[in-house]
Amino acid sequence: ECLRSLQYDDTRYDKISGEHHGSLEWLWKHPQYLQWSASATSSLLYIEGKPGSGKSTLAKYFEENLLKREPNASSSTVAHYFYTFRGTVLESTHQNMLQSILYSILKQDESAFYHFQKEFRDFLHHNHSEWPFESLKRVLSSFANHPPTKPLYLILDAMDESIEDNRRSIIQLLCNLCSEENPCSIKIFLASRPVPELKHHIQEYPLVITLQDVNTHDISRFAVCFLEKEIKLTGKILGEAADYIIRNADGVFVWVSLVKTELLRLVETGCTDAEILHCLKNLPPDLEEFYTLMFARLEKGHQRDIGVGKKLFRFVMFARRPLPL
């Protein structure tokens, strides 16, 4: 009954792109990660990154590979939540995050119900239609006294996409859970673009990985792979194209993915390798300009296509819920 009361929305996780084969292996050897992982006390690892740098992919990769790569985590409870403002209205809320995390913990470890008992009794007594936000916070806060023999991993992604209301109090709650004074063992893996509240509170937790500073090798592997196998470049032009992409990506995987789409379009129109390289060097150097190019291209299309495009764009922008593909 308690689990049923914690029902939540989660459409984001399955939509996150998987990692390119062989990428993200650096995580398990990164000094900040190793220090966080080896700590006998609760601790927080902050993954900071630009838009499009691969934070969500990294968080999902970590969640999917944690138990395989860290044998000591086999007895742990692992709960995740991926905020998004592109899903349902609830998915950017801290209420939904708390219900998701607590649902996952209780489903994996029924013995943890004693953390819920008092608040759940109040929930039933007052006949609430949904859990009060402060009750959920108190339940999660109580895990500060969870037995250290049952470690807990919390994986949170895209804090920057969460609603601003109560964001500060949630960040403070997470930091309190990681206090060295607590007897529990809680490891928090938190990924986000820089946000002021997070930057302020995170100062006392020095374990930070800045994603665009460490993903150059992964971008290189991805770029060389698609340039060779899909664009079919070879020799000097292959090397020059790969070097150009790596230099200009600036740690942003989404930009590289858009470049790939553009180059595939050129291949389909019969462009030579030299023409493809020339066009590559004239593509917009950042995401915002790339999106501007895409809209400009739409405006130059057939009048009927423009009308259809505008209508579809309105449907997507003003839909009350995510539209199925």
N, C-alpha and C positions, 0 to 999 in steps of 0.2 A: 504493500500500500504506500509506503514511503517512497519507493522507487517510482511508482506511477505518478505521485504528486510532483516529482522533479522532472517531468517531461520537458523537452527543450527542442529548439530548432537548430539544425545543423546541415546546411547545404554546401558549405564551403569546402570541407576537407576533400571530398572526391573530385573536386574541380581543379585542385592544385596540380600543376605539372610535376611529373617525376623528374629525377635528376638525369642528366646525360650519363651514359654508361662510363663508369670509372671516375666520375667527378665527385667532389665533396669528401673524398677520402682524407683530405688534410685535417678534417675536424678532429679525428681521434688522436692526432699527434700534436695538435695546437697547444702551446704552453698554458694558455688561459683555460682551455677545456680540461687539460690534465690536472691542473690545480683544483678546478671546480669538482671534477669527478672524484679525485682522491681525498677530498676534504671529509673528515670524520663528522663534521657538524653540518648543519643546514647552510646552504649557500645559493647565490643567485648568479647565473651567467647571462649577460646581456648581449644579444646579437643586434648590433646597430647597422643599418644599411640604407642606402638611397632607394627611392622608388625603382622597382624593376631589377634590383641587384640579386634577387633570389632568396630572400629571407623565408618566405613561406615554403619554398621547395626544400630549403635546409631544415626547417622545423619538422616538416613531414618526413624527410629522410632520417632525421635523428630519431623520431618516434618509431619509425618502422624498423630501424636497425639497432636500437638501444639494447635489447635483450640478447641479440646475437653478438654484438661487439663488446658488451660489458657483462660478463658472466656473473659478476657480483650483484647485478641488478635483477637477477632471476626471481628473487623473493619480494621484489618491490611492487608497489601499485603505481601504475602509470596512467595519468589522465591528461587529456589535451583539450585545448579550445583554440579555434582560429576565428578571430573577429573578422567581420566583413561588413562594409556598407553596401555591397552589391547583392546581398542575399535578401532574406526576409527582414522586416522591420526590426525583429527581435535580435537578429544576429550581431548587431553592433552594440547591444546593451550588456551591461555588467550583470544584470539579473540573469540573463540567459547563460552567460559564462559561468556564473556560480552554480546554477542548476546543472549544467553540463558536467562540470568538474565533480560536483558532489554526487551526481548520479553515477558517474564512472567509478568513483572510489567505492561507493557502497555496493555496486554491482560486482566488483572484483573482490571485495573484502567485507562480507556480512558482519564480521566481528567489529567493524568500525561503527556499527549502528549506535553504540553508546554515545558517540559524539552528537548524534541527531536527536536522541530521545527527548530531552527537555523541550527543544524547539518544535519537534514534531507533535508532542502532546499539546502544546499551545496552538499549533496550526489546526489540529483537529477540534480542540475546545472552542476556538473562535470561528470555526467553520469557514476558514478563508478559502477563496476560490483559487488563490495562488500564494506562494510563499512570500511573506514580507521580506523586502530586501535586507533589512538589518538582521533578520533571523538567519538568512543564508550566510551573511558575513560572520555572525557569531559561530555558526557551525564550522565554517572553514577555519576561523581563528583558533578554535578549540584543538585543531590538529597540531598546534604548537606543543601539546602535551602527549602527542601520539607516541607509542613505544618506539624507541630507536631501532628495535629489531625488525620493524616493518617500515623500511624506507618508502618515501613517497616522492615520485617525480611529477612535476606539473609543467606541461609544455604549453606556453601561451604565445600566440602569434598575432601580429598586426594590432598591437595596443593603440597605434596611431589611428586605426579605423574605428576604434570604440567611440561611443558618444562621450562628450566632455563631462556631462553630469556624472558626478561620483567617481570620475577617473582618478582624481587625486586620492580619494579614500581607498580605492582598490589597490593602487600602487603602494600606499602606506601599509595596507594589510599584507601584501606580498613581502614587503621589506621586513615587517614584524615577524612573519613566519620564518624568515631566514636569520633571525637574531641568534647569535652564538650562545645566548643564555638559555635557549629552549633545549629540552632534552631530546627532541625528535630529530629525525634526519629527513629533511625536506630539500630536494634539489629543484630549483626553478630555472627553466630554460625559457627565456623571454626574448622574443624577436620583435623589433619595431623600427620604424623610421624615428628620427629624433623628435621627441615632443617635450615641451618645457617641463611639465610635471615629472616626467620620467627622468630627465637629465638632472633635475634638482635632487631627487631622492636617491638616484643611483650613485651619486658621488662617493658614498661610503662603501660601495661595493665595487672594487676595482677590477673585477673580472669582466672585461668587455672585449668583444671581437668586432671590429669594424669590417663588414663583409666586403666592401669594394676594395679593401686593402689586401685581401687574401684570395680573391677568386680569379685572378688573372690567368692562372694555369688552367682552370676549368673552362674559362672563356676561350682560351687558346685551343684546347682539345675540341671543343664544340665547333669552333670556326673552321679549323683544319678539316674536321670530319665532314661537315656538309659541303665545304668548298671542293673537296676531293670526290666524295661519293655522289653528291647530288648536282652540283654545278659543273663537275667534271673538269676543273682547272688542273693544270699540271705545270711543272717546271718553275721558271722564274715568275710567271704571272701568279701562280698559286702562292708562292712565298710572299710576293708583294701584296697580294690581296689579304692574306692572313695577317701580315704585319700591320696593315692599315686598320683592319678591324680591331685587332688587339690594342693598338695605340689609342683608338678613338672610342672604344666601348666605355672606358672610364668606370669599369666595374658593373655596368648595367646590362644584364642578360636580355632584358626585353628589347633593348635597342638592337642587339645582335640578332635576335629572332626576327625582328622586322626587316633587317637587312637581308636575312636569308630569304624571306618571302619575296622581297623586291628582286633579288638576283634570280630566283626561280622563274619569276615572271619574264625576265629578260631572256633566260634560256629558252623558254617556250616560244618566244617571238623570233628565235633564230639568231640572236646576237652572237658575235664572235667573242673569244676570250678577251681580246683587247678592248672591245666595246663594253663588256661587262665590267672590266677593271676601271675604265673611264667613268662609267655610270656610278660605280661603287664610291668613287672619290667625290662624286657630286651629290651624294645622298645627305640629308640633313644630319648634323652631328649630335643632336640631342632629341629626346623623346617628344618634347612639345612641338618642335619644328617638324618632326616626322608625322605627328598627328595632323598638323596643319596641312602638310603635303597631301595626306590621304583625303581630307575634306576638299581641298582645292581640286584634286583629281576628280572627285565626285561631281563638283560643280561644272566641270568641263565636259561631262558626259552627255549622253542623249537626254533631251528634255523629259521624256517619259521616265527614264531611269532616275533622274534627279527627283522627280515627283514621288516615285515609289520609295526612294531612299529617304527622303524627308519624312514620309508617312511612317515608315518602319522605325526611324529614329525617334519620332514622337511616341510611338507605342512603347519602345524600350524605356525612354526617359520617364514617362508618366505612368507606367504600369504600377499597380498597387502591390504586386508581388513579382518575383523573378519569373520570366517567361521560359517555358520549356523549349528546347531546341527541336 
